[in-house]
Amino acid sequence: MFSVLIVDDEEPVLDSYEFMLTNYSDQVFTLAGKARTGYEALKLIYETEPNLVFMDINIPGIDGLSVIEEVHKKYPRMICVLSTAYERFDLAQRAIPLGIFAYLVKPVSKKTFYSTLEDAHGVLRSQPREDSEYGEPRLKFLRKDIWAPMDKTTWEEYRKILELPSTQGVAVMVEFEKDAEQWCSRIAEEFLYQHHCIYDVMLNRGLFLVSEDVNWDGFREHSLKMLDTLLKDIPHYQGIGALYDGSDLYRSCTEALACLEEERQAAGESGRERLRIAALRQKIGILPTSEVKKIFASVWEPLFSQNFESAKIKMVSLFTLLVDDICGSWGRAAEQKLLVDPQAIMDLEDLGAWKRWSDLQFEKLVIQANIDRSGSFPLSFIKALSYIRENYGLPIQLGDAAEHAQISASHLSRLFAEHLKSNFVDFLTGLRIDRAAQLLKEGKLSIKEIAAAAGYQDPNYFSKTFKKITGVLPTHYGANS
């Protein structure tokens, strides 16, 4: 039987898929599990290694396509079926290189579901045996069997096939942000000068097995020195396991991975802070305003929770960078009235003052960035965006904006994907939720009135969408903002 994982954040969909799966006439599929978030899906994929995955795209945490991108290289034969509530050209483009088997638009009928199962079954039956999935014994050993206890017979078979000289070994793991193949090849060369080494690269991480009865302390010291020298100024994390007998090499792998994760944590908040700032500078004026504000909050909230004065200094630097990014240069900005004066931050006395100042001043930067960064857009796209911004409170569709810009709906979808890395629905939702958040802060209207003002005829659907975007229900937003 072939195993199936179902991923969706809506319980009725999970129940419906499970019911249809268990009642499939050929009785060839079994349910591996159900996941409701991206992180839960990743966990279950690694644990159960399903043959077939029905993956909703818009799930909490990591989106469905990102989950598939994460596991695609490790499970190249896993069949993935995407599902979403609406057609999205940009996501279809991302799905092409991942070899997505089918793309279903919800609600999915029983006929479509069973037809997809039948097609998937045909492909699964025609696949080669599992033993050949990894292409060669070395890959099967390093990607699968070394991560679990082995009986001595299996270990000796691998020793013979892979020509491993020792009954013992040490695992070394190194992770990179990019160019992992290139750097892992260099590391393997360095190991091979003195040791017998086999290695493999999965995604951005390399696993090296040194098969020798080494003096572990000396090997560890030498290896760390070699890595520090070779990878100087190259962002990476590393971990080295202890020396174990072959059948227990999984312990060395587990220890190496744990050391790598500890080093990642030891890198501290500063590295994550730099990444968040880089994301903010890159996305302001591109992503919907609500998403940009989330990134901004992820920068300042950790800082102000530690030391108010040092946080203010960092915010002066950040706003200086943002003003320079958006206005072009400090020199040019100085010739005009300064859009935002970062030095004013130093006069703020408490967290409340910071929130009031930053809400207003960051909003100015976002508005200006939206204007400036749309300057490189095609005129037709600018017309469409203006139409959406002016009419988001109405029940508008993609075709309405396309007609206003005098282009086809499919062409407008491509413009969203190319210039905003987004789509019409997400852009419109961002505008509507931003407006709803502003009205909730004012506290003058009911939830039903705010939903209508933001373009939602159904208050329940509005509340669900609002929580999905902001993380809280509208009824709680005013108190928490």
Secondary structure, DSSP 8 states (H G I E B T S, - for coil): -EEEEEE-S-HHHHHHHHHHHHT-TT--EEEEEEESSHHHHHHHHHHH--SEEEEESS-SSS-HHHHHHHHTTT-TT-EEEEEESS--HHHHHHHGGGT--EEEESS--HHHHHHHHHHHHHHHHHS--GGGTTSSHHHHHHHTGGGS---HHHHHHHHHHHT---SEEEEEEEEESS-HHHHHHHHHHHHHTTS-EEEEEETTEEEEEE-S---HHHHHHHHHHHHHHHTTTS-EEEEE---EEGGGHHHHHHHHHHHHHHHHHHTHHHHHHHHHHHHHHHHTTTS-HHHHHHHHHHHHHHHHTT-HHHHHHHHHHHHHHHHHHHHS-HHHHHHS--S--GGGGGG--SHHHHHHHHHHHHHHHHHHHHHHTTTTS-HHHHHHHHHHHHHTTS---HHHHHHHHTS-HHHHHHHIIIIISS-HHHHHHHHHHHHHHHHHHHT-S-HHHHHHHTT-S-HHHHHHHHHHHHSS-HHHHHHH-
